[in-house]
Amino acid sequence: MDTGKAIDVGSDFRDAFERAEDAAKFAERVSGEVAIPSVNQLRYALCHLMENDAEAAKRHCIRARYDAYEAAVGYFLDYVRNFLGQRIPQETLDRFLPNWRQYRAAFIRGRDCLSHMRKLRDEDKSAFSTVESIIGELITIRGEIDAAFTEIQSEQLRKQESERLAAEREQQDREDAKAREDRRRYVISLGWSVGGVIVGILGSVIGIIGLVLTMKSV
């Protein structure tokens, strides 16, 4: 390689590189993780640039941009999937996120877009426009979920507390009913015992009276 030869970068490459770099930074910013495939593509682009192959370098920039957007879309889809996968009652979702049913449609569009992007090898401006639109929609959805999530959690906690109290009251009612039944049975048993004692005493008294009367008659 002739390192002394000037590298003809060209405006097309600079534009492609800057767009790819911005996409990689965006993916890292929204997900908190570096889009490694995108970074690798940018590295390959610089290698080709050093070999004075600006066209190949540009293609790697385009792939880097795709990979960055793919990482961003994948992150948002995981976020929406995890949220929708929680056992949140429909009435709670309807109250705090009235548009939640539309999230599934956005989820499907994002998934289909990812599938389409993986098949691309050359620049397709319409595909970039589509994925950027979907990412914008997913950003809005995440914002709506984030804004409502605290209230949804509070609602869930209130419901769980209400269910816990209801279960405790039901348990207490069962215990009270059992205690009342035990007292009723005890009173009945005591009544029979006392009655038996009284009958025994009366029998003894009657027997004594009978004996006395018999002795007087003799």
Protein Blocks (a to p, Z undefined) as FASTA:
>chain_A
ZZkbccdebjmlmmmmmmmmmmmmmmmmmnopacfklmmmmmmmmmmmmnopaklmmmmm
mmmmmmmmmmmmmmmmmmmmmmmmpccdfklmmmmmmmlmmmmmmmmmmmmmmmmmmmpc
bdcfklmmmmmmmmmmmmmmmmmmmmmmmmmmmmmmmmmmmmmmmmmmmmmmmmmmmmmm
mmmmmmmmmmmmmmmmmmmmmmmmmmmmmmmmmmmmZZ
